[in-house]
Amino acid sequence: MGRSRRPKPKHLAKKLKQIRLELGWSQVEMAKQLKPDSFLHPGHISEFENDKRERPLPLLSKYAQLADVYVDDLIDDSVEL
């Protein structure tokens, strides 16, 4: 039996990149800002923004804090930032 995949937000990667760009940070700086909560390499930021790597909930929480938005706004495809 194959494992079913849970639905993924379609616009999450775009929103994460939007947050970083609106903050005016490079991927390196974003990794530094997120790092206290998790182990991150700057390359991970690119993978998050290109939907190549799963984003753990604590990381999404930190993104939301940095952008002053709710986590729900990040994962709800009907909400624009």
Secondary structure, 3 states (H helix, E strand, C coil): CCCCCCCCCCCHHHHHHHHHHHHCCCHHHHHHHHHHHCCCCHHHHHHHHCCCCCCCHHHHHHHHHHHCCCHHHHHCCCCCC
